[in-house]
Amino acid sequence: MSNVKVLIADDDPNVCEIIGLYLKENHYEVVEANNGKDAIELFDTHQPDIILLDIMMPDIDGYEVCKEIRKKSTVPIIMLTAKDEEFDKVLGLEIGADDYVTKPFSPREVIARIKAIFRRMPAITETKETNENYYRFDKFTVSVNEREITVGNTKLFFRPKEFDLLLHLIRHPNVVHTREKLLEQVWGYDFAGDIRTVDVHIKRIRDEFGAHNIEAIHTVWGVGYQFQSQSMGKG
């Protein structure tokens, strides 16, 4: 993937060096930061396309960096963590991360995660041929090419993976999707078997819609999730 700029933020120089070299060999541009403060500053100056963000860093930890970046950008963020507890993973996703990798990991795994994220993004724009660029519902509209969801004149805030997940459900209305199937179809690979990832993203979508009294996604207990539409149209 040429011309993709990756910001690596990790206080371990060896991690930055190893991942950085592997990324460069695969034609990625690389920017490195060794603490949270530098990560935020380098994000502002370099505007990377994706961020590999270590959780445990001095000065400002990865959670705070993620929160700060999410105030101004929906750039994909993959958390790097030496912790394997479910709480840490879920917390990272809840504050805005798109994915996570648990140390120790191989550079090849990291690139697989990066490709999985970007594999979904260009696919979203391939809509002119399928005539699925615009969806209109009773309370909100979806513009696929612009990746925008609006209620009246108000633009809602959805992170990239939340948008991808919601769009997948919209494109398959009234179908009950298991968590495992959503991981495969939206994330593009087996997300280490952590089905809580889907739950966290569904919750964030519901929270954003909930502020406008919209119930877009229904839980089918013991199975998964379903998008139900009474008046769905394309434009």
Stockholm file with secondary structure:
# STOCKHOLM 1.0

chainA/1-235         MSNVKVLIADDDPNVCEIIGLYLKENHYEVVEANNGKDAIELFDTHQPDIILLDIMMPDIDGYEVCKEIRKKSTVPIIMLTAKDEEFDKVLGLEIGADDYVTKPFSPREVIARIKAIFRRMPAITETKETNENYYRFDKFTVSVNEREITVGNTKLFFRPKEFDLLLHLIRHPNVVHTREKLLEQVWGYDFAGDIRTVDVHIKRIRDEFGAHNIEAIHTVWGVGYQFQSQSMGKG
#=GR chainA/1-235 SS CTTCEEEEECSCHHHHHHHHHHHHHTTCEEEEESSHHHHHHHHHHHCCSEEEEESSCSSSCHHHHHHHHHTTCCCCEEEEESCCCHHHHHHHHHTTCSEEEESSCCHHHHHHHHHHHHHHHHHHTCCTTTTCSEEECSSCEEETTTTEEEETTEECCCCHHHHHHHHHHHHSTTCCEEHHHHIIIIISSCCTTCTHHHHHHHHHHHHHHHTTTCCCEEEETTTEEEECCSSCEEC
#=GC SS_cons         CTTCEEEEECSCHHHHHHHHHHHHHTTCEEEEESSHHHHHHHHHHHCCSEEEEESSCSSSCHHHHHHHHHTTCCCCEEEEESCCCHHHHHHHHHTTCSEEEESSCCHHHHHHHHHHHHHHHHHHTCCTTTTCSEEECSSCEEETTTTEEEETTEECCCCHHHHHHHHHHHHSTTCCEEHHHHIIIIISSCCTTCTHHHHHHHHHHHHHHHTTTCCCEEEETTTEEEECCSSCEEC
//
